[in-house]
């Protein structure tokens, strides 16, 4: 069983903000599977599903959106991991926004530091390891920001909204690729070279 967690903040006021790309990706995956992420479990909204792969007729997955707010995401992830006995190095996938990468870029990684992302910092702290697969979704707008926090919690710009669907579709495809083909092949297939400052830690 795979546990796929998108990070974000609950509440309509945060729904369409850069910090909620993880939630939006989970919803897009669920929509593609014809399900809704609405069950409450382990301080998260969850849904069960199966995703077809090359080797199995249906890989069981749990989709999850922690309701603890971003900075305490690890509380929910830890409870989900324990409840479902998830091997985090193999069967956990965490999806989140990355301010160090430009808007529209995507990086699949098998492990790595949080690179300053508060939600990921808490996940690493609570589950006790940084060795879990993740998908980092670039959100930097390409110009200087007086406040990264304010930007992350602000609504998408008109330009971002125009490309949002394609971006979230790409993130959902990358998630399903990790399940079907593994992290290494998905890195080759989906990672996009980003311009400017990036964090390349593994």
C-alpha positions in Angstrom: 0.0 0.0 0.0 1.2 3.5 -0.9 0.5 6.6 1.2 0.3 9.7 -0.9 0.3 12.9 1.1 -0.2 16.4 -0.3 0.7 19.3 2.0 -1.3 22.4 2.4 -3.7 24.4 4.7 -7.4 23.6 5.3 -9.9 26.3 4.6 -11.4 27.9 1.5 -9.3 31.0 2.0 -6.1 28.9 1.3 -7.5 26.7 -1.4 -6.0 28.5 -4.4 -2.7 29.6 -3.1 0.8 28.4 -3.9 1.2 26.8 -0.5 -1.7 24.4 -1.4 -0.4 22.8 -4.5 0.0 19.6 -2.6 -3.7 19.6 -1.8 -4.6 20.5 -5.3 -2.6 17.6 -6.7 -4.3 15.1 -4.3 -7.7 16.3 -5.5 -6.6 16.0 -9.1 -5.5 12.4 -8.6 -8.8 11.7 -6.8 -10.8 13.2 -9.6 -9.0 11.1 -12.1 -10.0 8.0 -10.1 -13.6 9.1 -9.6 -13.4 9.5 -5.9 -13.5 12.2 -3.3 -11.0 12.9 -0.5 -13.5 13.3 2.4 -13.0 10.6 5.0 -11.6 11.9 8.3 -8.7 9.8 9.7 -5.5 10.6 11.6 -6.1 14.4 11.5 -6.5 14.3 7.7 -9.0 14.0 4.9 -8.4 10.7 3.2 -9.6 8.4 0.5 -8.7 4.8 -0.5 -8.3 3.8 -4.1 -6.3 1.6 -6.5 -4.0 2.7 -9.2 -3.1 0.3 -12.1 0.5 -0.3 -12.7 2.6 -2.4 -15.1 3.1 -5.1 -12.6 -0.3 -5.2 -10.7 -3.9 -4.8 -11.7 -4.4 -2.3 -8.9 -1.9 -0.9 -6.4 -3.8 0.1 -3.2 -3.2 3.7 -2.2 -4.4 6.1 0.5 -4.7 9.8 -0.6 -4.3 12.2 2.3 -4.6 16.0 3.0 -3.5 16.8 6.6 -5.9 19.1 8.4 -3.3 20.2 11.0 -2.2 23.3 9.0 1.1 23.2 7.1 3.5 23.7 10.0 2.2 20.7 11.9 1.8 18.3 8.9 4.0 15.7 10.5 1.5 15.0 13.2 -1.0 13.6 10.7 1.6 11.9 8.5 3.1 10.1 11.5 -0.3 8.9 12.6 -1.2 7.7 9.1 2.2 5.9 8.8 1.7 4.1 12.1 -2.0 3.3 11.4 -1.3 1.7 8.0 2.2 0.4 8.8 3.8 2.3 5.9 7.4 1.7 4.9 8.3 5.4 4.5 11.4 4.9 2.4 9.4 2.9 -0.2 5.7 3.6 0.2 5.3 7.2 1.3 5.1 10.0 -1.3 4.9 13.6 -0.1 3.9 16.4 -2.5 4.5 20.0 -1.7 5.3 23.5 -3.0 8.9 24.7 -3.3 9.8 28.4 -3.3 13.4 27.6 -4.4 12.1 26.4 -7.8 10.5 28.6 -10.4 6.8 28.3 -11.1 5.9 25.3 -13.2 9.0 23.3 -12.5 8.8 19.9 -10.9 11.4 17.7 -9.2 11.0 14.1 -8.1 13.4 13.1 -5.4 14.0 9.8 -3.5 15.0 11.6 -0.3 16.5 14.9 1.0 16.4 17.8 3.4 13.3 20.0 3.8 15.2 23.0 2.2 13.4 25.4 4.6 9.8 24.1 3.8 8.1 24.2 7.2 5.6 21.4 6.5 8.3 19.1 5.3 10.5 20.0 8.3 7.7 18.8 10.5 7.2 15.6 8.6 10.9 14.8 8.8 10.9 15.6 12.5 7.8 13.5 13.3 8.6 10.4 11.3 12.3 10.5 12.2 13.8 10.4 8.7 14.2 12.4 5.5 14.5 9.3 3.4 11.2 9.3 1.7 10.2 10.0 -1.9 8.7 13.4 -2.6 7.6 15.7 -5.4 8.6 19.3 -5.2 6.5 21.8 -7.1 8.1 25.1 -8.0 6.2 28.2 -7.1 8.7 31.1 -7.3 7.2 33.8 -9.6 10.5 34.9 -11.1 10.8 38.2 -9.4 12.0 39.4 -5.9 9.5 38.9 -3.0 9.3 41.2 0.0 7.7 38.3 1.9 7.9 34.7 0.9 5.2 33.8 3.5 2.8 36.4 2.3 3.3 35.3 -1.3 2.7 31.6 -0.5 -0.6 32.4 1.2 -1.8 34.8 -1.5 -4.1 33.8 -4.3 -2.6 32.6 -7.6 -1.9 35.4 -10.1 -3.8 35.5 -13.3 -0.8 34.2 -15.2 -0.4 31.3 -12.7 -4.1 30.5 -13.0 -3.8 30.1 -16.8 -1.1 27.4 -16.4 -2.4 25.9 -13.1 -4.4 23.0 -14.6 -1.5 21.8 -16.7 0.9 22.0 -13.7 -1.4 20.1 -11.4 -2.0 17.5 -14.2 1.8 17.1 -14.5 2.1 16.6 -10.7 -0.6 14.0 -10.7 1.0 12.2 -13.6 4.4 12.2 -11.8 2.8 10.7 -8.7 1.2 7.9 -10.6 4.5 7.3 -12.4 6.3 6.8 -9.1 3.8 4.2 -8.2 3.9 2.4 -11.5 7.6 2.8 -12.5 9.5 3.8 -9.4 11.3 7.0 -8.4 14.4 6.7 -10.6 12.5 6.3 -13.8 10.1 9.0 -12.8 13.0 11.4 -12.1 14.2 10.9 -15.7 10.8 11.2 -17.1 9.4 14.2 -15.2 12.1 16.4 -13.7 12.4 19.7 -15.4 15.6 21.8 -15.4 14.9 25.0 -13.4 16.6 28.3 -14.0 18.1 30.4 -11.3 18.7 29.3 -7.7 17.7 25.8 -6.8 18.3 23.4 -4.0 19.7 20.1 -5.4 20.2 18.2 -2.2 19.3 14.5 -2.4 
